[in-house]
Amino acid sequence: MLDAKADCEALMNAAEPLVEQLLTEHGEFFPFGVVMTDFDECTMVGGYDGREQPPSTEVIALIKQGFVRRARRGQLKATALVYDVRVVVPATGEKSDAVAFALDHRNNYSVVVFIPYKLEAGAPVFAEAFAQKGEGDIFRRHARPWWAIVLSLRNSRLATIVGIVILICVVGVIANIR
């Protein structure tokens, strides 16, 4: 679970500079996502349905659909859905704007981290973050294809053994066909 949490924190760290920039320049931002592949590469993604300013809920749904589709194909290790939201801060009971990071990892880790903020002199001032259990709906029951598992093993001895076993099976099947 430590690797899952660390991977999700890496996605948050990748998104935070863009969030701060957008809040400073525009005072708000459209939802966007960050994905991590098996090779620990982080890429930002967005959702576009052809409209100039669609409702944020529709953009969130569009991004999540893309996450689920790619998770089913075994292409993702972790995802972060980043959006602007109003929350009640548990420590004060007051409402606040916040940046939400809906973090999901294929190793059964799902959490939503909220970072409340206020805009002061056009720049965001962030308060203490809090979290809640996530929906866990990105990687739910999405068995990874065998080839994605083999690719994730990379240069390990286990990858070599798995490769040899697969080769033996393929040779056996071909021999039975002849």
C-alpha positions in Angstrom: 0.0 0.0 0.0 3.0 2.3 0.5 3.8 2.2 -3.2 0.2 3.0 -4.1 0.1 6.0 -1.7 3.5 7.2 -3.0 2.4 6.8 -6.6 -0.8 8.9 -5.9 1.2 11.5 -4.1 3.4 11.8 -7.2 0.3 12.5 -9.3 -0.7 15.2 -6.8 2.7 16.7 -7.0 2.6 16.7 -10.8 -0.8 18.5 -10.8 -0.2 21.1 -8.0 1.9 23.6 -10.1 -0.8 23.7 -12.8 -3.6 24.2 -10.2 -1.7 27.0 -8.6 -1.0 28.6 -12.0 -4.6 28.4 -13.1 -6.0 29.7 -9.9 -3.6 32.6 -10.0 -4.3 33.5 -13.6 -8.0 32.7 -13.8 -9.3 32.3 -10.2 -10.7 28.8 -11.2 -10.0 25.9 -13.5 -11.7 23.2 -15.4 -11.3 19.6 -14.2 -8.4 17.7 -15.5 -6.6 14.4 -14.8 -3.2 13.0 -14.4 -2.4 9.4 -15.1 0.6 7.1 -14.3 1.7 4.2 -16.5 3.5 1.1 -15.5 6.7 2.9 -16.3 5.9 5.6 -13.7 5.4 8.2 -16.5 2.9 10.9 -15.5 0.7 12.6 -18.2 -1.9 15.2 -17.9 -5.3 14.6 -19.6 -8.4 16.6 -20.2 -11.9 16.1 -21.3 -13.6 17.8 -24.3 -17.0 17.3 -25.6 -17.0 20.0 -28.3 -18.6 22.7 -26.2 -16.8 25.9 -25.1 -17.7 25.7 -21.4 -19.5 22.4 -20.5 -20.5 21.9 -16.9 -17.7 20.6 -14.7 -19.7 17.5 -13.8 -19.8 16.5 -17.4 -16.1 17.1 -17.9 -15.4 15.0 -14.7 -17.6 12.2 -16.1 -15.8 12.3 -19.5 -12.4 12.1 -17.8 -13.5 9.2 -15.6 -14.8 7.3 -18.6 -11.3 7.7 -20.2 -9.7 6.5 -17.0 -11.9 3.4 -16.7 -11.4 2.5 -20.4 -7.6 2.7 -20.1 -7.6 0.9 -16.7 -9.6 -2.0 -18.3 -6.9 -2.2 -21.0 -4.2 -2.4 -18.3 -2.6 0.8 -19.4 -2.7 2.7 -16.1 -1.2 2.2 -12.7 -2.8 5.2 -11.0 -5.1 8.2 -11.7 -5.8 11.6 -10.3 -8.9 13.6 -11.1 -8.4 17.2 -10.1 -11.3 19.6 -9.8 -12.4 22.8 -8.0 -15.1 22.2 -5.4 -16.9 23.8 -2.3 -16.4 21.8 0.9 -17.1 22.1 4.6 -13.8 22.1 6.4 -14.0 19.6 9.2 -11.7 21.6 11.5 -13.8 24.8 11.4 -17.2 23.7 10.0 -17.0 26.6 7.5 -17.5 26.3 3.8 -14.5 26.9 1.6 -13.3 26.6 -2.0 -11.0 23.6 -2.3 -9.0 21.7 -4.8 -10.1 18.0 -4.9 -7.7 15.3 -5.9 -9.6 12.0 -6.5 -6.7 9.5 -6.4 -7.1 5.9 -7.5 -4.5 3.1 -7.7 -4.8 -0.3 -9.2 -3.6 -1.9 -5.9 -7.0 -1.1 -4.3 -6.1 2.3 -3.0 -8.7 5.2 -3.4 -8.8 8.5 -1.6 -10.0 12.0 -2.2 -7.7 14.7 -0.8 -9.2 18.2 -0.4 -7.0 21.3 -0.1 -9.0 24.3 0.9 -7.9 27.7 -0.4 -8.7 31.4 -0.5 -7.7 33.8 -3.2 -5.8 36.7 -1.7 -4.5 39.5 -4.0 -5.2 37.1 -6.9 -3.1 34.2 -5.6 -4.3 31.1 -3.8 -3.5 30.6 -0.2 -3.8 27.0 0.7 -5.0 25.6 4.1 -4.5 22.3 5.7 -5.5 19.3 3.6 -8.0 16.7 4.7 -9.0 13.4 3.0 -11.8 10.9 2.8 -12.2 7.5 1.3 -12.5 7.5 -2.5 -15.1 5.7 -4.6 -12.6 3.2 -5.9 -14.4 3.1 -9.2 -11.6 3.4 -11.7 -9.9 0.1 -11.2 -12.9 -1.8 -9.8 -13.0 -5.4 -11.1 -10.7 -4.6 -14.0 -8.5 -7.6 -14.3 -5.3 -6.7 -16.1 -4.5 -8.6 -19.2 -1.6 -11.1 -18.9 0.6 -9.0 -21.2 0.2 -5.9 -19.0 1.3 -7.9 -16.0 4.3 -9.2 -17.8 5.2 -5.7 -19.0 5.0 -4.4 -15.4 7.5 -6.9 -14.3 10.1 -5.2 -16.5 13.6 -6.6 -16.0 13.0 -8.9 -13.0 13.9 -12.6 -12.8 10.2 -13.3 -12.5 9.7 -11.6 -15.9 12.2 -13.9 -17.4 10.6 -17.0 -15.9 7.1 -15.8 -17.1 8.5 -15.2 -20.6 10.0 -18.7 -20.7 6.8 -20.3 -19.5 4.8 -18.4 -22.1 7.3 -19.5 -24.8 7.0 -23.1 -23.8 3.2 -22.9 -23.9 3.2 -21.4 -27.3 5.7 -24.0 -28.6 3.5 -26.7 -27.1 0.4 -25.3 -28.8 2.1 -25.1 -32.2 3.5 -28.6 -31.8 0.0 -29.9 -31.1 -1.5 -28.2 -34.1 1.0 -29.9 -36.5 
